[in-house]
């Protein structure tokens, strides 16, 4: 079993972060293009932002599927944890994170093109994603600063004070 993620896996991980930032930038336009404003035209720039939001969401879905395939094809040894409970928490957090990354684009597509009732589910999943990302970042900081176990180096982020994998 490998101890470091493949270069493709690293690229997909960090590209997903970039796409998430694009999602944050473009999401305000979604409301402005979906809400009925009698007598007002929709700003063409908002329509472009909406397209960018949909495309980046689709890419996030594709990247998550590719990452799951890579994890299955080339498994990476789990990082060391000081307690089994933390390892279990990390495993379930990653399952939830992948599930959210897969379901968000699907519910966004459903909301936009098929059934608007998927909108509240999409919003709920977005809030869940924010919470999971905070947990993910806190976990990464714990690995980097407290345990100094080289986890970030496995994902391509080499810090001077970390042990290398």
Long-range contacts (C-beta under 8 A, 24 or more apart in sequence): 1-75, 1-76, 1-77, 2-74, 2-75, 2-76, 2-77, 3-76, 3-77, 3-154, 3-165, 4-76, 4-153, 4-154, 4-165, 5-76, 5-154, 5-155, 5-156, 6-70, 6-74, 7-156, 8-66, 8-70, 9-67, 9-70, 9-71, 9-74, 9-76, 10-155, 10-156, 12-63, 12-66, 12-67, 12-70, 13-67, 13-155, 13-156, 14-155, 14-156, 15-59, 15-63, 16-60, 16-63, 16-64, 16-67, 16-101, 19-56, 19-57, 19-59, 19-60, 19-63, 20-60, 20-133, 22-52, 22-53, 22-56, 23-53, 23-56, 23-57, 23-60, 25-49, 26-50, 26-52, 26-53, 26-56, 27-53, 29-53, 34-112, 53-108, 54-108, 54-109, 54-112, 57-104, 57-105, 57-108, 57-109, 58-105, 58-109, 60-101, 60-104, 60-105, 61-101, 61-102, 61-104, 61-105, 61-106, 64-98, 64-101, 64-102, 65-102, 67-98, 68-98, 76-154, 79-143, 79-149, 79-151, 79-154, 80-147, 80-149, 82-147, 90-139, 93-132, 93-135, 93-136, 93-139, 96-128, 96-132, 97-129, 97-132, 97-133, 97-136, 100-125, 100-128, 100-129, 100-132, 101-129, 104-129
